[in-house]
Every structure is written in C-alpha cells, then in structure tokens.
C-alpha cells in the first residue's frame, strides 16, 4: 500500500467522521424541533382555551352590566313613586 492509498483511507475516515458528526447534530436538532412542536401545540391549546374563557367572561360582564342598568332604572322609578319627605 502506497502513500496515496493511506491518504485516500484517511480522507474517507475524515469524511465519515464529519458525516457522523452531522448525523448526531441533525438528531439533536430533530429532537429539539419535536419538543418545540409539542410545546407549541400545548401552548396553542391553552391560548384557545383562554380566548374562549375571555369571550364567555365578556359576555357575562355585558349581561351583568345590563342587569345593573335595569335595576338602576327600577330604583329610579320606585324613588319617583315615593313621596318626598
């Protein structure tokens, strides 16, 4: 085996080492992306749940405000009916 053969084998070894390092790094990146995807889905579910809860709370608040206005009108009517002392 001449020098060229050893150089070729060394170059192939270096290329395989680089490919192995890239493969390991891609695996880590893939795991990070998978984790990010799962956490993003969970966060999106929470955001949707909070948005629905906020809509319900705003609706309930509008109903309470309308009820308060109705009660205030009734109080005004009753005060108008009471004799002034």
C-alpha positions as CSV (number, residue, x, y, z in Angstrom):
1,X,0.0,0.0,0.0
2,X,1.4,3.3,-1.1
3,X,1.1,6.7,0.3
4,X,-1.9,7.5,-2.0
5,X,-3.8,4.5,-0.6
6,X,-3.2,5.6,3.0
7,X,-4.2,9.2,2.1
8,X,-7.4,8.0,0.5
9,X,-8.3,5.9,3.5
10,X,-7.5,8.8,5.8
11,X,-9.7,11.1,3.7
12,X,-12.6,8.6,3.7
13,X,-12.2,8.3,7.5
14,X,-12.3,12.1,7.8
15,X,-15.4,12.3,5.6
16,X,-17.1,9.5,7.6
17,X,-16.3,11.4,10.9
18,X,-17.8,14.6,9.5
19,X,-20.9,12.8,8.3
20,X,-21.3,11.1,11.7
21,X,-21.0,14.4,13.5
22,X,-23.5,16.0,11.1
23,X,-25.9,13.0,11.7
24,X,-25.6,13.4,15.5
25,X,-26.2,17.1,15.3
26,X,-29.2,16.6,13.0
27,X,-30.6,14.1,15.5
28,X,-30.3,16.7,18.3
29,X,-31.9,19.3,16.1
30,X,-34.7,16.9,15.2
31,X,-35.4,16.2,18.9
32,X,-35.4,19.9,19.7
33,X,-37.8,20.6,16.8
34,X,-40.1,17.8,18.0
35,X,-40.1,19.1,21.6
36,X,-40.8,22.7,20.3
37,X,-43.7,21.3,18.2
38,X,-45.3,19.6,21.2
39,X,-44.9,22.5,23.5
40,X,-46.2,24.9,20.8
41,X,-49.3,22.7,20.4
42,X,-49.8,22.7,24.1
43,X,-49.5,26.5,24.3
44,X,-51.9,26.9,21.4
45,X,-54.5,24.8,23.2
46,X,-54.0,27.0,26.3
47,X,-54.4,30.1,24.2
48,X,-57.5,28.8,22.6
49,X,-59.0,27.8,26.0
50,X,-58.2,31.3,27.5
51,X,-59.6,33.0,24.4
52,X,-62.9,31.1,24.8
53,X,-62.9,31.8,28.6
54,X,-62.4,35.5,27.8
55,X,-65.3,35.5,25.4
56,X,-67.5,33.9,28.0
57,X,-66.4,36.3,30.7
58,X,-67.0,39.4,28.4
59,X,-70.4,38.1,27.6
60,X,-71.2,37.5,31.3
61,X,-69.9,41.0,32.1
62,X,-72.2,42.5,29.4
63,X,-75.1,40.6,30.9
64,X,-74.3,41.9,34.4
65,X,-74.0,45.5,33.2
66,X,-77.4,45.2,31.5
67,X,-78.8,43.8,34.7
68,X,-77.3,46.6,36.8
69,X,-78.8,49.2,34.4
70,X,-82.2,47.5,34.6
71,X,-82.0,47.6,38.4
72,X,-81.0,51.2,38.4
73,X,-84.0,52.1,36.2
74,X,-86.3,50.3,38.7
75,X,-84.7,52.1,41.6
76,X,-85.3,55.4,39.8
77,X,-89.0,54.5,39.1
78,X,-89.5,53.5,42.7
79,X,-87.9,56.7,44.0
80,X,-90.2,58.7,41.8
81,X,-93.2,56.9,43.3
82,X,-92.2,57.5,46.9
83,X,-93.5,60.7,48.4
84,X,-90.9,63.3,49.1
85,X,-90.5,63.8,52.9
